[in-house]
Amino acid sequence: MLIAFVAYLVLVIWGLKEAEIYGSEAAVHFVIFGLCLAGFLLGNMYWSGRGFWFVVPVCLADVYLLLKLVGNPTM
């Protein structure tokens, strides 16, 4: 499950490096990443496995970033 979080960080950093993502958009992505990671870790520690609900938004953001960086969403 942590692969989705690692991929998210890699995609955001890649987007910043290739100038596909502006700094303000990257800041929003880092806030989303931090909130979802905290929810995932705390959810698994205190709510007996309910932290996996925070993986879904990260996976959706991964797909969005992949489409933005690699694919052409206008097609």
Secondary structure, DSSP 8 states (H G I E B T S, - for coil): -HHHHHHHHHHHHHHHHTTSS-HHHHHHHHHHHHHHHHHHHHHHHHSSSGGGGGHHHHHHHHHHHHHHHTS-TT-
